[in-house]
């Protein structure tokens, strides 16, 4: 491997690690604390309800 190739690999690895760190921090700050309680009855009610009507002016 040429020295230029090693530098490129090192830079790419650094960028990927920084991206992973940013994604982890975003998850830690915004998603981790969200707790949603789901039970079988609420899921069944959601699936068994009648479909909503399309908005006015929307054609299929």
PDBQT receptor file of N, H, CA, C and O in Angstrom, charges set to zero:
ATOM      1  N   UNK A   1       0.833  -1.169   0.000  1.00  0.00    +0.000 N 
ATOM      2  CA  UNK A   1       0.000   0.000   0.000  1.00  0.00    +0.000 C 
ATOM      3  C   UNK A   1       0.885   1.243   0.000  1.00  0.00    +0.000 C 
ATOM      4  O   UNK A   1       1.870   1.313   0.735  1.00  0.00    +0.000 OA
ATOM      5  N   UNK A   2       0.537   2.198  -0.809  1.00  0.00    +0.000 N 
ATOM      6  H   UNK A   2      -0.263   2.142  -1.406  1.00  0.00    +0.000 HD
ATOM      7  CA  UNK A   2       1.289   3.439  -0.874  1.00  0.00    +0.000 C 
ATOM      8  C   UNK A   2       0.960   4.294   0.349  1.00  0.00    +0.000 C 
ATOM      9  O   UNK A   2      -0.107   4.144   0.946  1.00  0.00    +0.000 OA
ATOM     10  N   UNK A   3       1.879   5.192   0.723  1.00  0.00    +0.000 N 
ATOM     11  H   UNK A   3       2.745   5.314   0.238  1.00  0.00    +0.000 HD
ATOM     12  CA  UNK A   3       1.596   6.073   1.874  1.00  0.00    +0.000 C 
ATOM     13  C   UNK A   3       0.333   6.912   1.681  1.00  0.00    +0.000 C 
ATOM     14  O   UNK A   3      -0.380   7.188   2.646  1.00  0.00    +0.000 OA
ATOM     15  N   UNK A   4       0.051   7.317   0.446  1.00  0.00    +0.000 N 
ATOM     16  H   UNK A   4       0.630   7.093  -0.339  1.00  0.00    +0.000 HD
ATOM     17  CA  UNK A   4      -1.157   8.089   0.184  1.00  0.00    +0.000 C 
ATOM     18  C   UNK A   4      -2.402   7.259   0.467  1.00  0.00    +0.000 C 
ATOM     19  O   UNK A   4      -3.384   7.779   0.997  1.00  0.00    +0.000 OA
ATOM     20  N   UNK A   5      -2.370   5.967   0.119  1.00  0.00    +0.000 N 
ATOM     21  H   UNK A   5      -1.572   5.544  -0.311  1.00  0.00    +0.000 HD
ATOM     22  CA  UNK A   5      -3.500   5.080   0.389  1.00  0.00    +0.000 C 
ATOM     23  C   UNK A   5      -3.735   4.927   1.893  1.00  0.00    +0.000 C 
ATOM     24  O   UNK A   5      -4.877   4.919   2.352  1.00  0.00    +0.000 OA
ATOM     25  N   UNK A   6      -2.649   4.806   2.649  1.00  0.00    +0.000 N 
ATOM     26  H   UNK A   6      -1.721   4.812   2.276  1.00  0.00    +0.000 HD
ATOM     27  CA  UNK A   6      -2.792   4.664   4.102  1.00  0.00    +0.000 C 
ATOM     28  C   UNK A   6      -3.398   5.921   4.716  1.00  0.00    +0.000 C 
ATOM     29  O   UNK A   6      -4.197   5.843   5.648  1.00  0.00    +0.000 OA
ATOM     30  N   UNK A   7      -3.015   7.071   4.191  1.00  0.00    +0.000 N 
ATOM     31  H   UNK A   7      -2.365   7.135   3.433  1.00  0.00    +0.000 HD
ATOM     32  CA  UNK A   7      -3.569   8.323   4.694  1.00  0.00    +0.000 C 
ATOM     33  C   UNK A   7      -5.060   8.400   4.389  1.00  0.00    +0.000 C 
ATOM     34  O   UNK A   7      -5.851   8.818   5.235  1.00  0.00    +0.000 OA
ATOM     35  N   UNK A   8      -5.440   7.999   3.186  1.00  0.00    +0.000 N 
ATOM     36  H   UNK A   8      -4.798   7.659   2.499  1.00  0.00    +0.000 HD
ATOM     37  CA  UNK A   8      -6.854   8.015   2.806  1.00  0.00    +0.000 C 
ATOM     38  C   UNK A   8      -7.657   7.081   3.699  1.00  0.00    +0.000 C 
ATOM     39  O   UNK A   8      -8.738   7.447   4.161  1.00  0.00    +0.000 OA
ATOM     40  N   UNK A   9      -7.150   5.891   3.947  1.00  0.00    +0.000 N 
ATOM     41  H   UNK A   9      -6.272   5.594   3.572  1.00  0.00    +0.000 HD
ATOM     42  CA  UNK A   9      -7.846   4.923   4.799  1.00  0.00    +0.000 C 
ATOM     43  C   UNK A   9      -7.987   5.493   6.205  1.00  0.00    +0.000 C 
ATOM     44  O   UNK A   9      -9.044   5.361   6.822  1.00  0.00    +0.000 OA
ATOM     45  N   UNK A  10      -6.947   6.115   6.710  1.00  0.00    +0.000 N 
ATOM     46  H   UNK A  10      -6.088   6.221   6.209  1.00  0.00    +0.000 HD
ATOM     47  CA  UNK A  10      -6.984   6.695   8.052  1.00  0.00    +0.000 C 
ATOM     48  C   UNK A  10      -8.028   7.819   8.125  1.00  0.00    +0.000 C 
ATOM     49  O   UNK A  10      -8.785   7.903   9.093  1.00  0.00    +0.000 OA
ATOM     50  N   UNK A  11      -8.066   8.674   7.110  1.00  0.00    +0.000 N 
ATOM     51  H   UNK A  11      -7.451   8.607   6.324  1.00  0.00    +0.000 HD
ATOM     52  CA  UNK A  11      -9.039   9.765   7.095  1.00  0.00    +0.000 C 
ATOM     53  C   UNK A  11     -10.466   9.237   6.993  1.00  0.00    +0.000 C 
ATOM     54  O   UNK A  11     -11.362   9.738   7.671  1.00  0.00    +0.000 OA
ATOM     55  N   UNK A  12     -10.680   8.232   6.153  1.00  0.00    +0.000 N 
ATOM     56  H   UNK A  12      -9.952   7.825   5.602  1.00  0.00    +0.000 HD
ATOM     57  CA  UNK A  12     -12.017   7.651   6.027  1.00  0.00    +0.000 C 
ATOM     58  C   UNK A  12     -12.464   7.002   7.337  1.00  0.00    +0.000 C 
ATOM     59  O   UNK A  12     -13.620   7.136   7.738  1.00  0.00    +0.000 OA
ATOM     60  N   UNK A  13     -11.556   6.309   7.994  1.00  0.00    +0.000 N 
ATOM     61  H   UNK A  13     -10.617   6.200   7.669  1.00  0.00    +0.000 HD
ATOM     62  CA  UNK A  13     -11.885   5.680   9.272  1.00  0.00    +0.000 C 
ATOM     63  C   UNK A  13     -12.234   6.737  10.310  1.00  0.00    +0.000 C 
ATOM     64  O   UNK A  13     -13.159   6.548  11.100  1.00  0.00    +0.000 OA
ATOM     65  N   UNK A  14     -11.506   7.843  10.316  1.00  0.00    +0.000 N 
ATOM     66  H   UNK A  14     -10.755   7.997   9.674  1.00  0.00    +0.000 HD
ATOM     67  CA  UNK A  14     -11.783   8.916  11.260  1.00  0.00    +0.000 C 
ATOM     68  C   UNK A  14     -13.155   9.538  10.997  1.00  0.00    +0.000 C 
ATOM     69  O   UNK A  14     -13.907   9.803  11.934  1.00  0.00    +0.000 OA
ATOM     70  N   UNK A  15     -13.477   9.767   9.739  1.00  0.00    +0.000 N 
ATOM     71  H   UNK A  15     -12.866   9.551   8.977  1.00  0.00    +0.000 HD
ATOM     72  CA  UNK A  15     -14.779  10.337   9.392  1.00  0.00    +0.000 C 
ATOM     73  C   UNK A  15     -15.899   9.390   9.802  1.00  0.00    +0.000 C 
ATOM     74  O   UNK A  15     -16.910   9.835  10.346  1.00  0.00    +0.000 OA
ATOM     75  N   UNK A  16     -15.742   8.104   9.553  1.00  0.00    +0.000 N 
ATOM     76  H   UNK A  16     -14.921   7.743   9.111  1.00  0.00    +0.000 HD
ATOM     77  CA  UNK A  16     -16.771   7.134   9.946  1.00  0.00    +0.000 C 
ATOM     78  C   UNK A  16     -16.951   7.088  11.458  1.00  0.00    +0.000 C 
ATOM     79  O   UNK A  16     -18.078   7.004  11.947  1.00  0.00    +0.000 OA
ATOM     80  N   UNK A  17     -15.856   7.141  12.193  1.00  0.00    +0.000 N 
ATOM     81  H   UNK A  17     -14.941   7.209  11.795  1.00  0.00    +0.000 HD
ATOM     82  CA  UNK A  17     -15.960   7.142  13.650  1.00  0.00    +0.000 C 
ATOM     83  C   UNK A  17     -16.655   8.410  14.153  1.00  0.00    +0.000 C 
ATOM     84  O   UNK A  17     -17.460   8.350  15.082  1.00  0.00    +0.000 OA
ATOM     85  N   UNK A  18     -16.347   9.543  13.548  1.00  0.00    +0.000 N 
ATOM     86  H   UNK A  18     -15.693   9.592  12.793  1.00  0.00    +0.000 HD
ATOM     87  CA  UNK A  18     -17.017  10.783  13.939  1.00  0.00    +0.000 C 
ATOM     88  C   UNK A  18     -18.510  10.725  13.634  1.00  0.00    +0.000 C 
ATOM     89  O   UNK A  18     -19.323  11.181  14.438  1.00  0.00    +0.000 OA
ATOM     90  N   UNK A  19     -18.877  10.168  12.480  1.00  0.00    +0.000 N 
ATOM     91  H   UNK A  19     -18.216   9.798  11.827  1.00  0.00    +0.000 HD
ATOM     92  CA  UNK A  19     -20.292  10.034  12.141  1.00  0.00    +0.000 C 
ATOM     93  C   UNK A  19     -21.011   9.131  13.135  1.00  0.00    +0.000 C 
ATOM     94  O   UNK A  19     -22.116   9.441  13.580  1.00  0.00    +0.000 OA
ATOM     95  N   UNK A  20     -20.382   8.022  13.478  1.00  0.00    +0.000 N 
ATOM     96  H   UNK A  20     -19.484   7.770  13.116  1.00  0.00    +0.000 HD
ATOM     97  CA  UNK A  20     -21.002   7.122  14.460  1.00  0.00    +0.000 C 
ATOM     98  C   UNK A  20     -21.165   7.807  15.805  1.00  0.00    +0.000 C 
ATOM     99  O   UNK A  20     -22.179   7.623  16.477  1.00  0.00    +0.000 OA
ATOM    100  N   UNK A  21     -20.175   8.596  16.203  1.00  0.00    +0.000 N 
ATOM    101  H   UNK A  21     -19.350   8.746  15.657  1.00  0.00    +0.000 HD
ATOM    102  CA  UNK A  21     -20.255   9.306  17.479  1.00  0.00    +0.000 C 
ATOM    103  C   UNK A  21     -21.396  10.321  17.455  1.00  0.00    +0.000 C 
ATOM    104  O   UNK A  21     -22.138  10.441  18.430  1.00  0.00    +0.000 OA
ATOM    105  N   UNK A  22     -21.541  11.049  16.353  1.00  0.00    +0.000 N 
ATOM    106  H   UNK A  22     -20.939  10.952  15.561  1.00  0.00    +0.000 HD
ATOM    107  CA  UNK A  22     -22.624  12.030  16.242  1.00  0.00    +0.000 C 
ATOM    108  C   UNK A  22     -23.981  11.332  16.267  1.00  0.00    +0.000 C 
ATOM    109  O   UNK A  22     -24.899  11.790  16.948  1.00  0.00    +0.000 OA
ATOM    110  N   UNK A  23     -24.114  10.227  15.530  1.00  0.00    +0.000 N 
ATOM    111  H   UNK A  23     -23.368   9.856  14.977  1.00  0.00    +0.000 HD
ATOM    112  CA  UNK A  23     -25.381   9.488  15.539  1.00  0.00    +0.000 C 
ATOM    113  C   UNK A  23     -25.708   8.968  16.937  1.00  0.00    +0.000 C 
ATOM    114  O   UNK A  23     -26.859   9.021  17.370  1.00  0.00    +0.000 OA
ATOM    115  N   UNK A  24     -24.702   8.470  17.632  1.00  0.00    +0.000 N 
ATOM    116  H   UNK A  24     -23.767   8.427  17.280  1.00  0.00    +0.000 HD
ATOM    117  CA  UNK A  24     -24.921   7.974  18.987  1.00  0.00    +0.000 C 
ATOM    118  C   UNK A  24     -25.354   9.106  19.915  1.00  0.00    +0.000 C 
ATOM    119  O   UNK A  24     -26.263   8.933  20.728  1.00  0.00    +0.000 OA
ATOM    120  N   UNK A  25     -24.705  10.263  19.795  1.00  0.00    +0.000 N 
ATOM    121  H   UNK A  25     -23.967  10.404  19.135  1.00  0.00    +0.000 HD
ATOM    122  CA  UNK A  25     -25.078  11.390  20.644  1.00  0.00    +0.000 C 
ATOM    123  C   UNK A  25     -26.489  11.882  20.339  1.00  0.00    +0.000 C 
ATOM    124  O   UNK A  25     -27.226  12.237  21.259  1.00  0.00    +0.000 OA
ATOM    125  N   UNK A  26     -26.876  11.910  19.070  1.00  0.00    +0.000 N 
ATOM    126  H   UNK A  26     -26.278  11.621  18.323  1.00  0.00    +0.000 HD
ATOM    127  CA  UNK A  26     -28.245  12.297  18.713  1.00  0.00    +0.000 C 
ATOM    128  C   UNK A  26     -29.249  11.299  19.278  1.00  0.00    +0.000 C 
ATOM    129  O   UNK A  26     -30.285  11.692  19.813  1.00  0.00    +0.000 OA
ATOM    130  N   UNK A  27     -28.946  10.018  19.159  1.00  0.00    +0.000 N 
ATOM    131  H   UNK A  27     -28.104   9.699  18.724  1.00  0.00    +0.000 HD
ATOM    132  CA  UNK A  27     -29.829   9.001  19.720  1.00  0.00    +0.000 C 
ATOM    133  C   UNK A  27     -29.925   9.167  21.239  1.00  0.00    +0.000 C 
ATOM    134  O   UNK A  27     -31.015   9.112  21.809  1.00  0.00    +0.000 OA
ATOM    135  N   UNK A  28     -28.785   9.369  21.880  1.00  0.00    +0.000 N 
ATOM    136  H   UNK A  28     -27.900   9.414  21.417  1.00  0.00    +0.000 HD
ATOM    137  CA  UNK A  28     -28.737   9.495  23.338  1.00  0.00    +0.000 C 
ATOM    138  C   UNK A  28     -29.555  10.703  23.801  1.00  0.00    +0.000 C 
ATOM    139  O   UNK A  28     -30.221  10.646  24.835  1.00  0.00    +0.000 OA
ATOM    140  N   UNK A  29     -29.502  11.784  23.040  1.00  0.00    +0.000 N 
ATOM    141  H   UNK A  29     -28.961  11.830  22.200  1.00  0.00    +0.000 HD
ATOM    142  CA  UNK A  29     -30.181  12.993  23.454  1.00  0.00    +0.000 C 
ATOM    143  C   UNK A  29     -31.666  13.023  23.148  1.00  0.00    +0.000 C 
ATOM    144  O   UNK A  29     -32.429  13.642  23.889  1.00  0.00    +0.000 OA
ATOM    145  N   UNK A  30     -32.096  12.373  22.078  1.00  0.00    +0.000 N 
ATOM    146  H   UNK A  30     -31.475  11.869  21.477  1.00  0.00    +0.000 HD
ATOM    147  CA  UNK A  30     -33.479  12.534  21.643  1.00  0.00    +0.000 C 
ATOM    148  C   UNK A  30     -34.314  11.258  21.680  1.00  0.00    +0.000 C 
ATOM    149  O   UNK A  30     -35.521  11.339  21.904  1.00  0.00    +0.000 OA
ATOM    150  N   UNK A  31     -33.733  10.113  21.473  1.00  0.00    +0.000 N 
ATOM    151  H   UNK A  31     -32.752  10.047  21.291  1.00  0.00    +0.000 HD
ATOM    152  CA  UNK A  31     -34.512   8.883  21.317  1.00  0.00    +0.000 C 
ATOM    153  C   UNK A  31     -34.496   8.028  22.577  1.00  0.00    +0.000 C 
ATOM    154  O   UNK A  31     -35.501   7.393  22.897  1.00  0.00    +0.000 OA
ATOM    155  N   UNK A  32     -33.408   8.000  23.279  1.00  0.00    +0.000 N 
ATOM    156  H   UNK A  32     -32.592   8.516  23.019  1.00  0.00    +0.000 HD
ATOM    157  CA  UNK A  32     -33.238   7.107  24.421  1.00  0.00    +0.000 C 
ATOM    158  C   UNK A  32     -34.301   7.304  25.483  1.00  0.00    +0.000 C 
ATOM    159  O   UNK A  32     -34.753   6.331  26.085  1.00  0.00    +0.000 OA
ATOM    160  N   UNK A  33     -34.708   8.530  25.724  1.00  0.00    +0.000 N 
ATOM    161  H   UNK A  33     -34.341   9.321  25.235  1.00  0.00    +0.000 HD
ATOM    162  CA  UNK A  33     -35.617   8.812  26.829  1.00  0.00    +0.000 C 
ATOM    163  C   UNK A  33     -37.087   8.568  26.492  1.00  0.00    +0.000 C 
ATOM    164  O   UNK A  33     -37.934   8.586  27.385  1.00  0.00    +0.000 OA
ATOM    165  N   UNK A  34     -37.397   8.344  25.228  1.00  0.00    +0.000 N 
ATOM    166  H   UNK A  34     -36.709   8.329  24.502  1.00  0.00    +0.000 HD
ATOM    167  CA  UNK A  34     -38.788   8.129  24.828  1.00  0.00    +0.000 C 
ATOM    168  C   UNK A  34     -39.196   6.709  25.215  1.00  0.00    +0.000 C 
ATOM    169  O   UNK A  34     -38.579   5.732  24.792  1.00  0.00    +0.000 OA
ATOM    170  N   UNK A  35     -40.240   6.618  26.023  1.00  0.00    +0.000 N 
ATOM    171  H   UNK A  35     -40.741   7.412  26.367  1.00  0.00    +0.000 HD
ATOM    172  CA  UNK A  35     -40.743   5.304  26.419  1.00  0.00    +0.000 C 
ATOM    173  C   UNK A  35     -42.201   5.225  26.008  1.00  0.00    +0.000 C 
ATOM    174  O   UNK A  35     -43.013   6.070  26.387  1.00  0.00    +0.000 OA
ATOM    175  N   UNK A  36     -42.522   4.217  25.241  1.00  0.00    +0.000 N 
ATOM    176  H   UNK A  36     -41.863   3.530  24.933  1.00  0.00    +0.000 HD
ATOM    177  CA  UNK A  36     -43.871   4.056  24.728  1.00  0.00    +0.000 C 
ATOM    178  C   UNK A  36     -44.417   2.723  25.205  1.00  0.00    +0.000 C 
ATOM    179  O   UNK A  36     -43.818   1.672  24.974  1.00  0.00    +0.000 OA
ATOM    180  N   UNK A  37     -45.554   2.778  25.871  1.00  0.00    +0.000 N 
ATOM    181  H   UNK A  37     -46.040   3.632  26.059  1.00  0.00    +0.000 HD
ATOM    182  CA  UNK A  37     -46.194   1.550  26.348  1.00  0.00    +0.000 C 
ATOM    183  C   UNK A  37     -47.188   1.079  25.296  1.00  0.00    +0.000 C 
ATOM    184  O   UNK A  37     -48.084   1.824  24.897  1.00  0.00    +0.000 OA
ATOM    185  N   UNK A  38     -47.025  -0.156  24.852  1.00  0.00    +0.000 N 
ATOM    186  H   UNK A  38     -46.298  -0.762  25.176  1.00  0.00    +0.000 HD
ATOM    187  CA  UNK A  38     -47.915  -0.729  23.848  1.00  0.00    +0.000 C 
ATOM    188  C   UNK A  38     -48.490  -2.022  24.419  1.00  0.00    +0.000 C 
ATOM    189  O   UNK A  38     -47.760  -2.888  24.901  1.00  0.00    +0.000 OA
ATOM    190  N   UNK A  39     -49.816  -2.130  24.352  1.00  0.00    +0.000 N 
ATOM    191  H   UNK A  39     -50.410  -1.427  23.961  1.00  0.00    +0.000 HD
ATOM    192  CA  UNK A  39     -50.445  -3.380  24.768  1.00  0.00    +0.000 C 
ATOM    193  C   UNK A  39     -51.247  -3.949  23.605  1.00  0.00    +0.000 C 
ATOM    194  O   UNK A  39     -51.518  -3.253  22.627  1.00  0.00    +0.000 OA
ATOM    195  N   UNK A  40     -51.613  -5.183  23.717  1.00  0.00    +0.000 N 
ATOM    196  H   UNK A  40     -51.392  -5.748  24.512  1.00  0.00    +0.000 HD
ATOM    197  CA  UNK A  40     -52.303  -5.880  22.642  1.00  0.00    +0.000 C 
ATOM    198  C   UNK A  40     -53.640  -5.277  22.276  1.00  0.00    +0.000 C 
ATOM    199  O   UNK A  40     -54.005  -5.248  21.101  1.00  0.00    +0.000 OA
ATOM    200  N   UNK A  41     -54.376  -4.795  23.263  1.00  0.00    +0.000 N 
ATOM    201  H   UNK A  41     -54.080  -4.818  24.218  1.00  0.00    +0.000 HD
ATOM    202  CA  UNK A  41     -55.699  -4.236  22.989  1.00  0.00    +0.000 C 
ATOM    203  C   UNK A  41     -55.614  -2.955  22.153  1.00  0.00    +0.000 C 
ATOM    204  O   UNK A  41     -56.418  -2.753  21.243  1.00  0.00    +0.000 OA
ATOM    205  N   UNK A  42     -54.648  -2.097  22.458  1.00  0.00    +0.000 N 
ATOM    206  H   UNK A  42     -53.994  -2.260  23.197  1.00  0.00    +0.000 HD
ATOM    207  CA  UNK A  42     -54.538  -0.854  21.690  1.00  0.00    +0.000 C 
ATOM    208  C   UNK A  42     -54.071  -1.124  20.260  1.00  0.00    +0.000 C 
ATOM    209  O   UNK A  42     -54.490  -0.437  19.329  1.00  0.00    +0.000 OA
ATOM    210  N   UNK A  43     -53.207  -2.118  20.087  1.00  0.00    +0.000 N 
ATOM    211  H   UNK A  43     -52.867  -2.677  20.844  1.00  0.00    +0.000 HD
ATOM    212  CA  UNK A  43     -52.765  -2.478  18.738  1.00  0.00    +0.000 C 
ATOM    213  C   UNK A  43     -53.924  -3.057  17.944  1.00  0.00    +0.000 C 
ATOM    214  O   UNK A  43     -54.112  -2.713  16.777  1.00  0.00    +0.000 OA
ATOM    215  N   UNK A  44     -54.695  -3.926  18.563  1.00  0.00    +0.000 N 
ATOM    216  H   UNK A  44     -54.542  -4.205  19.511  1.00  0.00    +0.000 HD
ATOM    217  CA  UNK A  44     -55.842  -4.516  17.878  1.00  0.00    +0.000 C 
ATOM    218  C   UNK A  44     -56.861  -3.448  17.500  1.00  0.00    +0.000 C 
ATOM    219  O   UNK A  44     -57.411  -3.484  16.399  1.00  0.00    +0.000 OA
ATOM    220  N   UNK A  45     -57.121  -2.502  18.392  1.00  0.00    +0.000 N 
ATOM    221  H   UNK A  45     -56.674  -2.472  19.287  1.00  0.00    +0.000 HD
ATOM    222  CA  UNK A  45     -58.071  -1.428  18.096  1.00  0.00    +0.000 C 
ATOM    223  C   UNK A  45     -57.575  -0.574  16.935  1.00  0.00    +0.000 C 
ATOM    224  O   UNK A  45     -58.370  -0.134  16.105  1.00  0.00    +0.000 OA
ATOM    225  N   UNK A  46     -56.280  -0.340  16.874  1.00  0.00    +0.000 N 
ATOM    226  H   UNK A  46     -55.634  -0.698  17.548  1.00  0.00    +0.000 HD
ATOM    227  CA  UNK A  46     -55.711   0.460  15.787  1.00  0.00    +0.000 C 
ATOM    228  C   UNK A  46     -55.874  -0.255  14.443  1.00  0.00    +0.000 C 
ATOM    229  O   UNK A  46     -56.214   0.375  13.442  1.00  0.00    +0.000 OA
ATOM    230  N   UNK A  47     -55.634  -1.548  14.420  1.00  0.00    +0.000 N 
ATOM    231  H   UNK A  47     -55.357  -2.060  15.233  1.00  0.00    +0.000 HD
ATOM    232  CA  UNK A  47     -55.727  -2.295  13.164  1.00  0.00    +0.000 C 
ATOM    233  C   UNK A  47     -57.167  -2.558  12.738  1.00  0.00    +0.000 C 
ATOM    234  O   UNK A  47     -57.442  -2.693  11.546  1.00  0.00    +0.000 OA
ATOM    235  N   UNK A  48     -58.079  -2.631  13.688  1.00  0.00    +0.000 N 
ATOM    236  H   UNK A  48     -57.856  -2.521  14.656  1.00  0.00    +0.000 HD
ATOM    237  CA  UNK A  48     -59.458  -2.973  13.360  1.00  0.00    +0.000 C 
ATOM    238  C   UNK A  48     -60.334  -1.762  13.071  1.00  0.00    +0.000 C 
ATOM    239  O   UNK A  48     -61.487  -1.928  12.671  1.00  0.00    +0.000 OA
ATOM    240  N   UNK A  49     -59.830  -0.566  13.260  1.00  0.00    +0.000 N 
ATOM    241  H   UNK A  49     -58.894  -0.431  13.585  1.00  0.00    +0.000 HD
ATOM    242  CA  UNK A  49     -60.651   0.614  12.977  1.00  0.00    +0.000 C 
ATOM    243  C   UNK A  49     -60.825   0.782  11.473  1.00  0.00    +0.000 C 
ATOM    244  O   UNK A  49     -60.004   0.320  10.681  1.00  0.00    +0.000 OA
ATOM    245  N   UNK A  50     -61.919   1.458  11.092  1.00  0.00    +0.000 N 
ATOM    246  H   UNK A  50     -62.587   1.834  11.735  1.00  0.00    +0.000 HD
ATOM    247  CA  UNK A  50     -62.200   1.641   9.665  1.00  0.00    +0.000 C 
ATOM    248  C   UNK A  50     -61.200   2.638   9.074  1.00  0.00    +0.000 C 
ATOM    249  O   UNK A  50     -60.727   3.536   9.770  1.00  0.00    +0.000 OA
ATOM    250  N   UNK A  51     -60.885   2.477   7.797  1.00  0.00    +0.000 N 
ATOM    251  H   UNK A  51     -61.270   1.748   7.231  1.00  0.00    +0.000 HD
ATOM    252  CA  UNK A  51     -59.913   3.392   7.181  1.00  0.00    +0.000 C 
ATOM    253  C   UNK A  51     -60.477   4.800   7.098  1.00  0.00    +0.000 C 
ATOM    254  O   UNK A  51     -61.678   4.992   6.907  1.00  0.00    +0.000 OA
ATOM    255  N   UNK A  52     -59.603   5.775   7.242  1.00  0.00    +0.000 N 
ATOM    256  H   UNK A  52     -58.627   5.620   7.396  1.00  0.00    +0.000 HD
ATOM    257  CA  UNK A  52     -60.052   7.167   7.193  1.00  0.00    +0.000 C 
ATOM    258  C   UNK A  52     -60.327   7.575   5.752  1.00  0.00    +0.000 C 
ATOM    259  O   UNK A  52     -59.774   6.995   4.817  1.00  0.00    +0.000 OA
ATOM    260  N   UNK A  53     -61.173   8.561   5.583  1.00  0.00    +0.000 N 
ATOM    261  H   UNK A  53     -61.622   9.032   6.342  1.00  0.00    +0.000 HD
ATOM    262  CA  UNK A  53     -61.508   9.063   4.262  1.00  0.00    +0.000 C 
ATOM    263  C   UNK A  53     -60.384   9.952   3.742  1.00  0.00    +0.000 C 
ATOM    264  O   UNK A  53     -59.749  10.667   4.517  1.00  0.00    +0.000 OA
ATOM    265  N   UNK A  54     -60.135   9.912   2.429  1.00  0.00    +0.000 N 
ATOM    266  H   UNK A  54     -60.651   9.331   1.800  1.00  0.00    +0.000 HD
ATOM    267  CA  UNK A  54     -59.075  10.773   1.899  1.00  0.00    +0.000 C 
ATOM    268  C   UNK A  54     -59.472  12.245   1.990  1.00  0.00    +0.000 C 
ATOM    269  O   UNK A  54     -60.658  12.575   1.997  1.00  0.00    +0.000 OA
ATOM    270  N   UNK A  55     -58.486  13.116   2.059  1.00  0.00    +0.000 N 
ATOM    271  H   UNK A  55     -57.523  12.848   2.054  1.00  0.00    +0.000 HD
ATOM    272  CA  UNK A  55     -58.738  14.552   2.147  1.00  0.00    +0.000 C 
ATOM    273  C   UNK A  55     -59.356  15.049   0.835  1.00  0.00    +0.000 C 
ATOM    274  O   UNK A  55     -59.181  14.438  -0.219  1.00  0.00    +0.000 OA
ATOM    275  N   UNK A  56     -60.080  16.168   0.923  1.00  0.00    +0.000 N 
ATOM    276  H   UNK A  56     -60.222  16.664   1.779  1.00  0.00    +0.000 HD
ATOM    277  CA  UNK A  56     -60.704  16.738  -0.261  1.00  0.00    +0.000 C 
ATOM    278  C   UNK A  56     -59.624  17.143  -1.264  1.00  0.00    +0.000 C 
ATOM    279  O   UNK A  56     -58.564  17.647  -0.893  1.00  0.00    +0.000 OA
ATOM    280  N   UNK A  57     -59.917  16.913  -2.526  1.00  0.00    +0.000 N 
ATOM    281  H   UNK A  57     -60.778  16.503  -2.828  1.00  0.00    +0.000 HD
ATOM    282  CA  UNK A  57     -58.979  17.291  -3.564  1.00  0.00    +0.000 C 
ATOM    283  C   UNK A  57     -57.920  16.244  -3.861  1.00  0.00    +0.000 C 
ATOM    284  O   UNK A  57     -57.135  16.399  -4.796  1.00  0.00    +0.000 OA
ATOM    285  N   UNK A  58     -57.896  15.187  -3.075  1.00  0.00    +0.000 N 
ATOM    286  H   UNK A  58     -58.534  15.061  -2.316  1.00  0.00    +0.000 HD
ATOM    287  CA  UNK A  58     -56.923  14.116  -3.307  1.00  0.00    +0.000 C 
ATOM    288  C   UNK A  58     -57.583  13.053  -4.153  1.00  0.00    +0.000 C 
ATOM    289  O   UNK A  58     -58.629  12.520  -3.781  1.00  0.00    +0.000 OA
ATOM    290  N   UNK A  59     -56.990  12.740  -5.278  1.00  0.00    +0.000 N 
ATOM    291  H   UNK A  59     -56.140  13.172  -5.581  1.00  0.00    +0.000 HD
ATOM    292  CA  UNK A  59     -57.529  11.707  -6.158  1.00  0.00    +0.000 C 
ATOM    293  C   UNK A  59     -56.577  10.531  -6.196  1.00  0.00    +0.000 C 
ATOM    294  O   UNK A  59     -55.377  10.671  -5.961  1.00  0.00    +0.000 OA
ATOM    295  N   UNK A  60     -57.119   9.402  -6.488  1.00  0.00    +0.000 N 
ATOM    296  H   UNK A  60     -58.094   9.288  -6.679  1.00  0.00    +0.000 HD
ATOM    297  CA  UNK A  60     -56.272   8.195  -6.563  1.00  0.00    +0.000 C 
ATOM    298  C   UNK A  60     -56.078   7.780  -7.974  1.00  0.00    +0.000 C 
ATOM    299  O   UNK A  60     -55.397   6.789  -8.238  1.00  0.00    +0.000 OA
TER     300      UNK A  60
